[in-house]
Amino acid sequence: MEAYLDNSATTRCSERAAAYMLKALTEQYGNPSSLHGRGKEAEDIVREARARIAGTLKADEKEIFFTSGGTESNNLAICGTALANKRTGKHIITTGIEHASVLAPLEFLKEQGFDVTYLGADKDGRISLKELHGAIREDTILVSIMMVNNEIGAVEPIAEAGKVIHAANPKTLFHVDAIQAYGKYRIFPKRLGVDLLSVSGHKIHAPKGTGFLYIREKAKIRPILFGGGQQRGMRSGTENVPGAAALGEAASESYEDLDTKTAHLYALRERFIDGAGQIEGVTINGPEGQEAAPHIVSVTVDGVRSEVMLHALEEKQIYVSAGSACASNKSARPSASRTLECIGLPKRAQESTIRVSFCAETTDKEVDYAVEEMRRVIPFLRRYTRK
């Protein structure tokens, strides 16, 4: 059988989202900027998708901007805020466990003269609110903190962080990378004190190349793409009508029966941990129980390198990640996991860690099959490694 347990890397596009996309591709194919009927039809599709997404966040439609995915959303939030507020200050705060699509634009901004403070994390990957408060300065223009860590499933105290930030400096904008959280948690940015929120479509059963950025109406931010002035000038370029249609459907679908789906994911998580945790030399990293995200498990297999473990499972049609899929990109130079390093995992353990991630469609049988094969192959791989 097949067990796809790499849903934090990407999810299968849902049938409903794919149907919306196909119809927009083949029947409703107008350019939403065109003034004729076909253009109006396409414009209505984009508007409807925006409204559906806004509804999941209890936000205003005009606060939703479609992007090509999480990376663009994060880049727009960070670089756009920096460009718009650099006369106010050049200090930005983030954490040591952020995704590369947050850390890389911050490295670029450092080259432009911005000052970046990196918060630490405890062994479970959670930041300290006290450290956050102490890091905020008069010239702090942005704080960027992910809601759910993509490698170990740590859930950050976003609501509390929002209160700390805006109490310490009301002018500071708060950006949240919600790419692993959206569709798993009810997220209402205004209640959380969040000014900018990034989401990627292919993590919630929408097509790759889709995503959006929530921008609070009065947040000061500049575009980083220029052209025809689409999306109120914030994100120029002809709108991806089929992608928006599919993303709107996937967003709505992800919040249907959310409590039932969440309970199922937590049950899968505990089922996997109960089984894999009994294997000699297997350690689960990060928070436990409800303190963790329901769909992510970080597993260290002592004595077996992550790539070896990944390919051994792949031979049995079990698919997992060796850490973050983006961090282990084949075209990129291999690098250590910032998250695993930040939580204090020794280098040898970092090199022997895999990530297992579920979706609402994952079954008990898939989890049991994965655990059974891990129990079988790990002793063999250890003997092979010693030779």
Buried (B, 14 or more C-beta within 10 A) or exposed (E): EEBBBBBBBBBEBBEBBBBBBEBBBEEBEBBBEBEEEBBEBBBBBBBBBBEBBBBBBEBBBEBBBBBBBBBBBBBBBBBBBBBBBBEBBBBBBBBBBBBBBBBBBBEEBEEEEBBBBBBEBEEBBBBBBEBBEEBBBEBBBBBBBBBBBBBBBBBBBBEBBBBBBBEBBEEBBBBBBBBBBBBBBBBEBBEBBBBBBBBBBBBBBBBBBBBBBBBBEEBBBBBBBEEEEBBEEBBBBEBBBBBBBBBBBBBBBBBEEBEEBBEBBBBBBBBBBEBBBEBEEBBBBBBEEEEBBBBBBBBBBBBBBBBBBBEBBEEBEBBBBBBBBBBBEEEEEEEEBBBBBBBEBEEEBBBBBBBBBBBBBBEEEBBBBBBEBBBEBBBEBBEEEEE
